[in-house]
Amino acid sequence: MKKRKVFLSMLVAVIVMIVATGCSSTSNSQSDSKSDKTETAKTSKEEMYVTKTVNKIDMKIVNVKTTENGKGDKNLVTLEMKFTNNDVAEVGVGAYDFTMKAKGKTYKVSANGSTFGDAFQPGKTLEGKVSFEIPKSIKNAKLSYTPEKKELAEWNIVIPEAK
């Protein structure tokens, strides 16, 4: 009888451990699944725009944001960009080296939005924002890097809804 109680106690303990382990394993799988989805979303957004290298400068679009202009009749599209100098000398990049093309028109940098411009040393990074005021009907555009009016790089841009 005593052996039977000990055996039942051990059996109950083993069952409790199996159930507890199984529940925590399911919980981890669910949290792993959620983190995988979050990672995929981040990766997709980060990889949406390919890094382009021009004159030994890596150029990357980090984010695209849309707001309405002050009058509410157009959108102000702001692109957050990151540049890395891979040259052996100082280089310069500025917002006014970029244009946006859509529906047969070319748009210049907006004075109502963010701009940047600076020279930076080899191995250093420059971050900045450039803004364009465009019609609300435009949903896709091309961002062009055109220093001295010569196009050296181009990205296809999906214009997000204004927030």
C-alpha positions as CSV (number, residue, x, y, z in Angstrom):
1,M,0.0,0.0,0.0
2,K,2.8,2.4,0.9
3,K,4.6,1.5,-2.3
4,R,1.4,2.3,-4.2
5,K,1.1,5.8,-2.7
6,V,4.7,6.6,-3.5
7,F,4.3,5.3,-7.0
8,L,1.1,7.4,-7.5
9,S,2.8,10.5,-6.0
10,M,5.7,10.1,-8.4
11,L,3.3,9.5,-11.3
12,V,1.3,12.7,-10.4
13,A,4.6,14.7,-10.1
14,V,5.8,13.5,-13.5
15,I,2.4,14.3,-15.1
16,V,2.4,17.8,-13.6
17,M,6.0,18.4,-14.9
18,I,5.0,17.2,-18.4
19,V,1.9,19.5,-18.4
20,A,3.9,22.5,-17.1
21,T,6.7,22.0,-19.6
22,G,4.2,21.5,-22.5
23,C,2.4,24.8,-21.6
24,S,5.5,26.8,-21.3
25,S,6.7,25.3,-24.6
26,T,3.5,26.4,-26.3
27,S,3.9,29.9,-24.8
28,N,7.5,30.2,-26.2
29,S,6.3,29.0,-29.6
30,Q,3.7,31.7,-29.6
31,S,6.1,34.4,-28.5
32,D,8.7,33.1,-31.1
33,S,6.0,33.3,-33.8
34,K,5.2,36.9,-32.8
35,S,8.9,37.9,-32.7
36,D,9.3,36.3,-36.1
37,K,6.5,38.4,-37.5
38,T,7.9,41.5,-36.0
39,E,11.4,40.7,-37.4
40,T,9.9,40.0,-40.8
41,A,8.0,43.4,-40.8
42,K,11.2,45.2,-39.8
43,T,13.3,43.4,-42.4
44,S,10.7,44.0,-45.1
45,K,10.7,47.7,-44.3
46,E,14.5,48.0,-44.1
47,E,15.0,46.0,-47.3
48,M,12.3,47.8,-49.2
49,Y,14.8,50.3,-50.6
50,V,18.1,49.0,-51.8
51,T,21.3,50.7,-50.9
52,K,22.9,52.3,-53.9
53,T,26.6,53.2,-54.1
54,V,27.5,56.3,-56.1
55,N,31.1,57.8,-56.2
56,K,32.0,55.6,-53.2
57,I,29.0,56.8,-51.1
58,D,26.5,54.3,-49.9
59,M,23.0,55.8,-50.1
60,K,20.1,54.3,-48.2
61,I,16.4,55.3,-47.9
62,V,15.6,54.5,-44.2
63,N,12.0,55.7,-44.0
64,V,9.3,57.5,-46.1
65,K,6.6,59.6,-44.3
66,T,3.7,61.6,-45.8
67,T,1.9,64.5,-44.2
68,E,-0.4,67.1,-45.7
69,N,1.0,70.5,-46.5
70,G,-0.2,73.6,-44.6
71,K,-3.0,74.3,-47.0
72,G,-4.1,70.6,-47.1
73,D,-4.1,70.6,-50.9
74,K,-0.9,68.6,-51.4
75,N,1.2,66.0,-49.6
76,L,4.6,66.7,-48.1
77,V,6.6,63.5,-48.6
78,T,9.7,63.3,-46.4
79,L,12.4,60.7,-47.0
80,E,14.9,59.9,-44.2
81,M,18.2,59.0,-45.7
82,K,21.6,57.6,-44.6
83,F,24.9,58.0,-46.4
84,T,28.3,56.3,-45.7
85,N,31.5,57.7,-47.1
86,N,33.6,54.9,-48.5
87,D,36.1,57.2,-50.2
88,V,39.5,58.2,-49.0
89,A,38.6,61.9,-49.0
90,E,35.9,64.1,-47.6
91,V,32.7,64.1,-49.7
92,G,29.5,66.2,-49.6
93,V,25.9,65.3,-50.1
94,G,22.8,67.6,-49.9
95,A,19.1,67.5,-50.2
96,Y,19.1,69.7,-53.3
97,D,21.1,66.9,-55.1
98,F,17.7,65.0,-55.2
99,T,14.6,65.3,-57.3
100,M,11.3,63.4,-57.4
101,K,9.6,62.3,-60.6
102,A,6.0,61.2,-61.0
103,K,3.4,61.3,-63.7
104,G,5.7,63.0,-66.2
105,K,6.7,65.8,-63.9
106,T,9.9,66.5,-61.9
107,Y,9.5,67.9,-58.4
108,K,12.3,69.8,-56.6
109,V,13.0,69.8,-52.9
110,S,10.4,71.7,-50.9
111,A,11.4,74.7,-48.8
112,N,8.5,73.8,-46.5
113,G,10.0,70.5,-45.4
114,S,13.2,69.1,-44.1
115,T,16.6,69.5,-45.9
116,F,20.2,68.6,-45.2
117,G,23.6,69.1,-46.6
118,D,27.1,68.6,-45.3
119,A,30.5,67.3,-46.0
120,F,31.7,64.2,-44.1
121,Q,34.9,62.4,-43.6
122,P,35.9,58.9,-44.9
123,G,34.3,56.1,-42.9
124,K,31.7,58.4,-41.4
125,T,27.9,58.5,-41.8
126,L,25.6,61.4,-42.6
127,E,21.9,61.2,-41.9
128,G,19.3,63.6,-43.2
129,K,15.8,64.2,-44.4
130,V,14.6,65.6,-47.7
131,S,11.0,66.6,-48.5
132,F,9.0,67.1,-51.6
133,E,5.6,68.7,-52.0
134,I,3.5,66.6,-54.5
135,P,-0.1,66.2,-55.5
136,K,-2.2,63.9,-53.3
137,S,-3.1,61.7,-56.3
138,I,0.5,60.5,-56.6
139,K,1.0,57.1,-55.0
140,N,4.3,56.0,-56.7
141,A,7.3,58.1,-57.7
142,K,11.0,57.9,-58.5
143,L,13.6,59.5,-56.3
144,S,16.7,60.6,-58.3
145,Y,20.1,61.5,-57.1
146,T,21.0,64.2,-59.6
147,P,24.1,66.2,-58.5
148,E,25.0,68.8,-61.1
149,K,21.9,67.8,-63.1
150,K,23.3,64.4,-64.0
151,E,21.2,61.4,-62.8
152,L,23.5,58.9,-60.9
153,A,21.0,56.8,-59.0
154,E,17.2,56.2,-58.8
155,W,14.8,54.5,-56.4
156,N,11.1,53.6,-57.0
157,I,9.2,55.0,-54.0
158,V,5.8,54.0,-52.7
159,I,4.1,57.0,-51.2
160,P,2.4,56.1,-47.9
161,E,-0.9,57.7,-46.9
162,A,-0.7,61.0,-45.0
163,K,-0.8,60.7,-41.3
